[in-house]
Each structure stands twice: as structure tokens, then as C-alpha cells.
Amino acid sequence: MDMHDVQPVLYQRFKRVLQKQSLFHAYLFTGGFFSFEFAIWIAQSLFCQQAEQHLACGKCRNCQLIAANDFSDVQLIQPTGNTIKVNQVRELISEMSQTGVEGNQRVFIIKSVDLLSSSAANALLKFIEEPSPNTYLFLLTNQLGQVLPTIQSRTQIIPFRKNILGFSEALKQQDILPSKADLLANVTNHMSDAQLLNESQWFNQGTQLIQQWVSDLSNRNKLSFVSVGAKLVPIFDDKDKQKIAFNLIAYYFEKQMLSTKDSLLSANLFKAEKKFQFNVSFQNCLEMLVIDSLWR
């Protein structure tokens, strides 16, 4: 997928940065929509063996290895469980102090930087404040407010706004049906996630259940309360699936609002999602959403 299709404004901006060879040493990518793929594209552009005007070809050995997370000078750091631990950051800082294997540059990408423990965040600040030459750091987050203010102030913050139309068109080019492409473009932020869900039986089944549940709730059907525990919870049985469920509910709520002009459901969904973010159980959040929508 070409970055200029899904993030055209940022593509033009970083195209100029790459061509001028004026890349900053630390970026904070916020919003999540193709931010990881964008960081990979920048890394590929730095190491591409067949680059044209300093832009990645996407086909050479280095580009392919970077895409497969198998390139020694591009390192990816992800949370272990619900946090990024200080020992992960210390290992990262040790790596940063070493010279590159394939060249004189190194790239480090940290996913979900908002999950840094306080000690890990403070350790990372040392590199950001005193960067090693030819070393580039890309911090990714969907929760900017949870990122340490001192990290925010020492990085260039780049918002990744969602381009649903461009994403949907790209999914259609992957032979995904138009209606399914529109749904996936609304509920995911990455091509790999969309492709995985498109082939997942639980997602197809869960989508049908959510669609019916939203219809029942919109029609003030009290069975929507029972359906939470009886139908939705067994399908959306872990945190990642439950986040997808909230996205599906938002998608079908929006469609419902277009026909009914009823904003109550969306307001109640916002409250339910907030509770979910504070570790209230998925079932309790949806049951309270039903109660707020039907009986209050």
C-alpha cells in the first residue's frame, strides 16, 4: 500500500524531509491510523537500495527485510503485557549507543509508548535529550494524554488523522467486497488488522450479532440487555476483541443516527467506552449502556 493514498498530507511532508535529509531524531506519532506503517516506510526510505529521490522502492532486499521486521538496524519495541518495562528501554538505549550493521543509521520504533512505566519513560528521556548521531526514534500512541509531558515536549508530535475513504479504496484493491471494505476501514487502523479480521470467522459472526444488538437497542427491545451476556460476551472474549466490538457498535450507531437522528445512543456509548478504559468489565459496560438507553 502506498502511503500517499492513506496519509497524503503527511506523505508530502515527509517526502520533503527525506529529500532534504532533515529528519528529526525523535517523533511522537499520535492517532494510530497507519502510523506504524508510516514509520516503517520512513525506515525503508533511509535504507532502500534502489531509492528514487530518497524514497523507498518497497521491493529491494532491505525494504523487504524491514517490512518483515528482520533488519538489524531497525528495531521494534512492543509492550510486554500491559506495560513497557524499564529493562526493555535499557536494552534499547544500549542498542542505540552501538553503530549500525548495515550502514551508519539506526531506527527504533516503540509501539504504545503510553504504556511506558514511569521508570522506563524517564530512562527513555535520556536518549531523547542526548540523541546518538544518525539514530532515529519513532514513538507511537493512541493515547497522547497518557504520554509523559516531558516526552511530548522533546519530540515532534505528528497527528495521524483517519482517512476512511482512502483506506476503504485500498481494501477494495485487495479484493475485499465494497460493503466489507467500508466496515473494516471504519473499525481498524491498519491494513494487516483489516486483512486478519476479514478472514476471521469470529469477526464475521460478531459483526452480525452487533448489528442485530444495535437494531434491538434502537427499537427499545429489552432483550438487548440479555443479549450482552448471552451472545456478545462469548464472542468478544478478550480485550482486543472487545475493543473491536466498541468500534463495531460505534459504526452501527452512526448508521442508526443517520436514519433516526437519535444521539442518545452515541452519548451512552461514549460513557460506556470511558468506563471500559478504566477497566470496568466489557459486560458491565454494555449492560449499563442498555440501562441508560432504555430505562433512564
C-alpha positions as CSV (number, residue, x, y, z in Angstrom):
1,M,0.0,0.0,0.0
2,D,1.3,3.5,-0.9
3,M,1.4,5.9,2.0
4,H,0.3,8.7,-0.3
5,D,-3.1,7.0,-0.6
6,V,-3.9,6.8,3.1
7,Q,-1.9,9.7,4.5
8,P,-1.4,12.1,1.6
9,V,-0.6,15.2,3.6
10,L,1.9,13.5,5.8
11,Y,3.4,11.7,2.8
12,Q,4.1,15.0,1.1
13,R,5.5,16.5,4.3
14,F,7.9,13.6,5.0
15,K,8.8,13.3,1.3
16,R,10.3,16.8,1.6
17,V,12.0,15.9,4.9
18,L,13.6,12.8,3.4
19,Q,14.7,14.5,0.3
20,K,16.3,17.3,2.3
21,Q,17.8,14.7,4.7
22,S,16.5,16.7,7.6
23,L,14.8,14.0,9.6
24,F,14.4,14.9,13.3
25,H,15.8,12.5,15.9
26,A,12.5,11.8,17.8
27,Y,8.9,11.8,16.6
28,L,5.7,11.1,18.5
29,F,3.1,9.7,16.1
30,T,-0.5,10.0,17.6
31,G,-3.8,8.7,16.4
32,G,-2.8,5.3,15.2
33,F,-4.1,5.4,11.7
34,F,-1.3,3.8,9.6
35,S,1.3,5.4,12.0
36,F,3.2,2.1,12.3
37,E,3.2,1.5,8.5
38,F,4.3,5.1,8.0
39,A,7.3,4.7,10.4
40,I,8.2,1.5,8.5
41,W,8.1,3.4,5.2
42,I,10.4,6.1,6.6
43,A,12.8,3.4,7.8
44,Q,12.7,1.8,4.4
45,S,13.4,5.1,2.7
46,L,16.5,5.5,4.9
47,F,17.9,2.1,4.0
48,C,16.5,1.4,0.5
49,Q,19.0,0.1,-2.0
50,Q,17.0,1.3,-5.0
51,A,15.6,4.6,-3.7
52,E,14.4,7.2,-6.1
53,Q,14.7,10.8,-4.7
54,H,15.3,9.3,-1.2
55,L,12.0,7.4,-1.2
56,A,11.7,3.6,-0.6
57,C,11.1,1.3,-3.5
58,G,9.4,-1.3,-1.3
59,K,10.9,-4.1,-3.3
60,C,14.7,-4.3,-2.6
61,R,16.3,-6.6,-0.1
62,N,16.4,-4.0,2.7
63,C,12.8,-2.9,2.1
64,Q,11.6,-6.4,2.3
65,L,13.6,-7.2,5.4
66,I,12.4,-4.1,7.2
67,A,8.7,-4.9,6.3
68,A,9.3,-8.4,7.8
69,N,10.8,-6.9,11.0
70,D,14.0,-8.8,10.2
71,F,16.5,-5.9,9.6
72,S,19.2,-5.5,12.2
73,D,19.3,-1.7,12.1
74,V,15.5,-1.2,12.5
75,Q,14.3,-2.3,15.9
76,L,10.7,-2.6,17.1
77,I,9.8,-2.5,20.8
78,Q,6.3,-3.5,21.9
79,P,4.6,-3.8,25.4
80,T,5.0,-6.9,27.4
81,G,1.5,-7.4,28.7
82,N,0.1,-4.0,29.7
83,T,3.4,-2.2,30.1
84,I,6.7,-1.4,28.5
85,K,9.2,-2.3,31.2
86,V,12.4,-0.4,32.2
87,N,14.7,-3.3,31.2
88,Q,13.3,-3.1,27.7
89,V,14.2,0.6,27.5
90,R,17.6,0.0,29.0
91,E,18.3,-2.7,26.3
92,L,17.1,-0.2,23.7
93,I,19.4,2.5,25.0
94,S,22.3,0.1,24.9
95,E,21.4,-0.7,21.3
96,M,21.2,3.0,20.4
97,S,24.8,3.5,21.5
98,Q,26.1,1.0,19.0
99,T,26.9,1.7,15.4
100,G,24.7,0.3,12.6
101,V,25.3,-3.1,11.0
102,E,24.0,-2.3,7.5
103,G,25.0,1.3,7.5
104,N,25.7,4.3,9.7
105,Q,22.0,4.8,10.6
106,R,19.6,3.1,13.1
107,V,15.9,3.4,13.6
108,F,13.9,2.4,16.7
109,I,10.1,2.2,16.8
110,I,8.2,1.9,20.1
111,K,4.5,0.9,19.9
112,S,2.0,2.1,22.6
113,V,4.5,4.4,24.2
114,D,1.7,5.5,26.6
115,L,2.3,2.1,28.3
116,L,5.8,3.0,29.4
117,S,6.3,2.6,33.1
118,S,7.4,5.7,34.8
119,S,10.9,4.4,35.3
120,A,11.0,3.3,31.6
121,A,9.8,6.7,30.5
122,N,12.4,8.6,32.5
123,A,15.1,6.3,31.1
124,L,14.0,7.0,27.6
125,L,14.2,10.7,28.2
126,K,18.0,10.4,28.4
127,F,18.2,9.4,24.8
128,I,15.7,12.0,23.6
129,E,17.6,14.7,25.3
130,E,21.0,13.5,24.3
131,P,20.5,11.6,21.0
132,S,23.1,9.5,19.4
133,P,24.2,10.6,15.8
134,N,22.2,9.1,12.9
135,T,19.7,7.4,15.3
136,Y,16.0,8.0,14.8
137,L,13.2,7.2,17.3
138,F,9.5,6.9,16.4
139,L,7.1,6.7,19.3
140,L,3.6,5.6,18.6
141,T,0.4,6.1,20.7
142,N,-3.3,6.2,20.5
143,Q,-3.5,7.9,24.0
144,L,-1.5,11.2,23.8
145,G,-2.8,12.3,27.1
146,Q,-1.1,9.3,28.8
147,V,2.3,10.1,27.4
148,L,4.7,11.8,29.8
149,P,4.6,15.6,29.2
150,T,8.4,15.8,29.2
151,I,8.5,13.3,26.3
152,Q,5.8,15.2,24.4
153,S,7.8,18.5,24.8
154,R,11.0,16.9,23.5
155,T,9.6,15.2,20.4
156,Q,7.9,16.4,17.2
157,I,4.2,15.4,17.6
158,I,2.6,14.2,14.4
159,P,-1.1,13.5,14.4
160,F,-2.4,10.7,12.1
161,R,-5.9,11.5,11.2
162,K,-8.1,8.8,9.8
163,N,-8.6,8.7,6.1
164,I,-11.5,6.2,5.8
165,L,-12.2,6.8,2.2
166,G,-8.6,6.1,1.1
167,F,-8.4,3.1,3.4
168,S,-11.6,1.7,2.1
169,E,-10.4,2.0,-1.5
170,A,-7.1,0.3,-0.7
171,L,-9.1,-2.6,0.9
172,K,-11.2,-2.9,-2.2
173,Q,-7.9,-3.3,-4.2
174,Q,-7.3,-6.3,-2.0
175,D,-10.4,-8.0,-3.4
176,I,-12.5,-7.2,-0.3
177,L,-16.2,-6.6,-1.1
178,P,-17.1,-2.9,-1.0
179,S,-19.5,-3.2,1.9
180,K,-17.0,-5.2,4.0
181,A,-14.2,-2.7,3.0
182,D,-16.2,0.2,4.3
183,L,-16.8,-1.6,7.6
184,L,-13.2,-2.6,8.1
185,A,-12.0,0.9,7.2
186,N,-14.1,2.2,10.0
187,V,-13.2,-0.3,12.7
188,T,-9.5,-0.8,12.1
189,N,-6.4,1.4,11.6
190,H,-4.0,-0.9,9.9
191,M,-4.1,-3.0,6.7
192,S,-2.8,-6.1,8.5
193,D,-5.5,-5.9,11.1
194,A,-8.2,-5.4,8.4
195,Q,-6.9,-8.4,6.4
196,L,-6.8,-10.6,9.5
197,L,-10.4,-9.6,10.6
198,N,-11.7,-10.1,7.0
199,E,-10.6,-13.8,7.3
200,S,-11.7,-14.3,10.9
201,Q,-14.8,-16.4,11.5
202,W,-15.4,-14.8,15.0
203,F,-15.3,-11.3,13.5
204,N,-17.9,-12.2,10.8
205,Q,-20.2,-13.8,13.4
206,G,-19.6,-11.0,15.9
207,T,-20.4,-8.3,13.3
208,Q,-23.8,-9.9,12.7
209,L,-24.5,-10.1,16.4
210,I,-23.5,-6.5,17.0
211,Q,-25.6,-5.3,14.1
212,Q,-28.7,-7.2,15.5
213,W,-28.0,-5.9,19.0
214,V,-27.8,-2.3,17.9
215,S,-31.1,-2.8,16.0
216,D,-32.7,-4.2,19.1
217,L,-31.4,-1.4,21.3
218,S,-32.5,1.2,18.8
219,N,-36.0,-0.3,18.8
220,R,-36.1,-0.3,22.6
221,N,-36.1,-4.1,22.8
222,K,-35.4,-5.2,26.3
223,L,-33.9,-8.4,25.1
224,S,-30.8,-6.3,24.2
225,F,-29.9,-6.5,27.9
226,V,-30.0,-10.3,27.9
227,S,-28.0,-10.5,24.6
228,V,-25.0,-8.8,26.2
229,G,-24.2,-11.8,28.4
230,A,-25.8,-14.5,26.3
231,K,-24.4,-13.6,22.9
232,L,-21.8,-10.8,22.8
233,V,-19.6,-11.7,25.7
234,P,-18.9,-15.3,24.5
235,I,-17.8,-14.0,21.0
236,F,-15.8,-10.9,22.2
237,D,-13.9,-12.8,24.9
238,D,-10.7,-10.8,25.3
239,K,-9.6,-7.2,25.5
240,D,-8.6,-6.9,21.8
241,K,-11.8,-8.3,20.5
242,Q,-13.8,-6.1,22.9
243,K,-12.1,-3.0,21.6
244,I,-13.2,-4.1,18.1
245,A,-16.7,-4.6,19.5
246,F,-16.9,-1.0,20.6
247,N,-15.7,0.1,17.2
248,L,-18.4,-2.0,15.6
249,I,-21.1,-0.6,17.9
250,A,-19.9,3.0,17.0
251,Y,-20.1,2.1,13.3
252,Y,-23.7,0.8,13.5
253,F,-24.8,3.6,16.0
254,E,-23.6,6.2,13.4
255,K,-25.7,4.4,10.7
256,Q,-28.6,4.4,13.1
257,M,-28.3,8.1,13.8
258,L,-28.5,8.9,10.1
259,S,-32.0,7.4,9.9
260,T,-33.3,8.2,13.4
261,K,-31.4,11.4,14.4
262,D,-31.2,9.9,17.9
263,S,-28.0,11.0,19.5
264,L,-28.7,9.3,22.9
265,L,-27.1,6.0,21.9
266,S,-23.9,7.7,20.9
267,A,-23.8,9.7,24.1
268,N,-24.3,6.5,26.2
269,L,-21.7,4.6,24.1
270,F,-19.2,7.4,24.9
271,K,-19.8,6.8,28.7
272,A,-19.5,3.1,28.3
273,E,-16.2,3.3,26.5
274,K,-14.8,5.6,29.2
275,K,-15.7,3.0,31.8
276,F,-14.1,0.3,29.7
277,Q,-10.9,2.3,29.5
278,F,-10.9,2.4,33.3
279,N,-11.1,-1.5,33.5
280,V,-14.8,-1.9,34.1
281,S,-15.7,-5.2,32.6
282,F,-17.0,-5.4,29.0
283,Q,-20.3,-7.0,30.1
284,N,-20.9,-4.4,32.7
285,C,-20.2,-1.5,30.3
286,L,-22.6,-2.8,27.7
287,E,-25.3,-3.6,30.3
288,M,-25.1,-0.1,31.7
289,L,-25.3,1.2,28.2
290,V,-28.6,-0.7,27.7
291,I,-30.0,0.5,31.1
292,D,-29.1,4.2,30.3
293,S,-30.7,3.9,26.9
294,L,-33.9,2.1,27.8
295,W,-34.8,3.0,31.4
296,R,-33.3,6.4,32.2
